[in-house]
Amino acid sequence: MVAMEQRRLEALARLRDPRSMSVIDGVGIARGWRCLEVGAGAGTLSRWLASRVGATGEVLSTDIDLRFHLPAEGAMEVRKHDLMNDPLSEGHYDLVHARAVLQHIPDREEALDRLRAAARPGGWVVVEDSDWSPVEHSELPEPMGTVTRLMTLGTATQRQWDPYFGRRLLREFETRGFVEMGLDGRVWAMSGGRDNCEWWVLAVEHSGPRFVEAGLLTPEQLEGAIAQAREPGFRMISPLSVAVWGRVPTE
């Protein structure tokens, strides 16, 4: 299971880091900036941040589970940290970034408040989360259709995950008084055998067995869905990946 999660995080990093880098470049990251990366996963984006801010900058890379995180390099500090329970320096960071984090936290609005509080006046907060509506309303071949519905809506019910939080991000930023806000939303074709689909297949491999144990899937359905999604001709639409950014006012 550990190796599987490592592979999933690495596939996600290869898929999603380029867009994150583009958004962060767009807010003007520069040498000497102090950056906070929350829910860093494999730590690949944190290493990139460290390369951008240089020796005079600072990158605090956090996650509740550091087993998959790359070693620190340059200006990067790696810290085990729970956003909802562990303290953070307030008004300190030029950039605060969280990707695929808030949608998994039951008190996600409070979590966003904490991210905002960590940014200095004039600093930037960038949050990336998903809206699974495109997947929910697409016609998927069986058995992947059944497995995906259980993995999204079933997981949301059991774990208080919000599969639609991405669509609310802009409004959540507006209500918190951010300025100079922007949004980037993307979907893509998830293709069998490629990173843009494999991250999901690995998630199914990891979590699917509990649906089998609960009697909601047969072993044959789970195995069939995994094999189906790794076929070179397999295609499905991705969730909508939403990135929202805003600056904390200086007054």
N, C-alpha and C positions, 0 to 999 in steps of 0.2 A: 504493500500500500504506500509506503514511503517513497519508493522509486517511482510509482505511478504518479503521485502528487508532484514530485520533482519534475517529471516529464510534462505534466499539465501546465505547471507554472512557467516552465521554459518555453513551451509552445505559445502560451498567452503573451509572454514577453516579446517574443519574435513578432507576433501578430500586432500587438497593441502599442509597443514602445514607440514606433515611428510617429503615430498620431499624437501621443503624449508629448514627445519631443517637439513636434511642430507647434502645438498649442503653447507650450512653455517658452519656446523661442519667441512666439508672438507677443508674449507679455513683457519681453525684454530682459530675460535673465542675463546677468553679467557677472564678471569676476568680482569676488568679494561679497556676493549675496549669501544670506543665511537662509537655508532651505529645510523644510520639514517634509519628509515623505512618510505618509501613514499607510500601513498595510502594504509594506514594500514587497512582500512575496519573495521572489528570487533575488531581488536587490539590483537587477540590471539597470533600472532607471535611476536608482540612487547613485550608482557608479557613474552614469552619464552626467548627472547633476554635479557630482564632485569634479568631473573633468571640466565642466563649464564655469564653476565658481572659482576654481584654482585654490592655491595654497592660502590665500587671504580670506576665502569663503568658509562656509560651514554647511554640512549636510547631516541632519539627524535622520537616520533610516530606521523605522520602527515596524514591528509586527508582534502579534501575540505568540507566534510560532516562528522561531528563527532557524529551524532545522534545514530550510531550503535556501537560506540567504547566503549570498556570496560574502567572502571576507571583506572587511572595510579596506578602502583604498583612499589615499590622499586626504582630503578634508572630511571624509565620511566617518561618522560614528554610528555603530549599529547597536540598537537597544531593544530588548524585549519590553513591550509596552502595550497596555490595554487602554485604548482611547477613552473609554467610559469610566475607568476607575483610577488610572494613574495620572499624576500631575504633569502638566506641560508648562513651559515658560509662556507667559502671556505677553502680547504686544512685541514679540521678538523677531519674527521671521519675515523676510522679504517675499518668500514664496511658501505656501502650504499646499500640498498636493495629495489627493487620495483618489485611487482608482479601484472601482469594484469593491468598495468598503462599506459605504453608508447603507446601501440597499440590504446588507446582511445584518445590520444592527437594529434591534427593535426600536430603540429611542434614537432614530436617525436624525430627527430634527435637533435634538440636544447635541448629537455628535457634530452636526454642522455648526452649531453655536460654538462648540469647543474649537473647531478648526478656525473659525473667524477670530475668536479671542486670541489664538496663538499668533496671528498675523499682526505686524506692526501697522500703525496708521500709514496709509499709502502702499502697504504690501498687498500681494495678490493671493487669492485663494482659487485653486483649480480643482474641480471635482468631476470625476467621470463615473457614470453609472449607466445602467441599461434599462430599456423598456422592451419586454418580451412580446408585445402585441403582434409584431410582424410574424413571429413564429407561431403564436397562438392561433392566428387567423389564416395560416397557410395550410395547404393540403399536403400532408406528408405521407409517404408510403408506409405501409405496415411491414414490420412491427414498430418502426421508429416513431411513427405518429403516436401510438399509445405510450411508448416509453417516454417520449419528450413531454407529453401532457402530464404524466405522473411526476417527472423530474422537475417541472416548472411549477405548476399549480399545486401539486401535492406537497412539494418541499416548502412552498410559500405558506401553506396552511399549517404545517407541522413546526416550522422553525421561525415563523414570523419574518421570513424574507419577503421583501416587497419587489416583485418582478417588474413593477411599473414605475419605480421611483425616478428613473431617468427622465420621464416626461414631466415630473414635478420640479426638477432642479432649478429651472430658470425662475419660476415663481418663488421658490424658497430663497434664492439669492435676492430677489427683489424685495421681499419682506424684511430682509436683514440689512437693507440699506447699502448694499454694494453699489459701486459706480463703475462706469466703463465696462459694463458687462458684455459678454459675447457667448455664443453657442455654436458648437459644431456637432452635427449628428450624422452618423454613417451606418449603413448596412452593407453587407457583402454576401456573395455566394459562398456558402460553406461547402467545400469540395472534398470528396472522399480521398483520404491519404495525404491531405495537406494540413499545415498548422491551423489554417482558418476553420477547419472542422475537427481536427484531432483533439484540440483542447476540450471540446464537448464530448467526444467519444470517451476520452479518459475520465471525464466527470461521470458519465453513464457507467463505465466500468467500476468506478469507485463506489458510487451511491446506489446503483441498481440492485445489488444483492439484498438490500434491506426491503425493497418492494417485493422481491421474491419471497423473503421470509414472512412478509405480512400477507402473502397470498394475493397480491395485486397484480403480479406478473408471474408467468411461468418461466423456468430457466430457459426454455426454448425461445421465448419471446425476447428475453434479454440478450442471449447469445446471438440471435438472429439480427437484432437491431444493431449490435456492435459490428458484426460482420458486414451488414448492409451499408453502414455509414463509412466503412473503410474501402468500399469498392470504388475504383477510379471514376466510374460514371455517376456516383451519387452526388446530388445537389440538394441543398435546402437553404432557405433564407436565414440570415443571422438575426439575432435580436438587434434592435436599434441601440447603438452605442452613442451616448450623449455626453459631451464635455461642455461644462459651463465654467466661465471664469469671471471674476470681478475683483475690483480693488477696494480695500477698506478706506473710507473717506479720511482725510487728514484733519477735518474739522468736526 
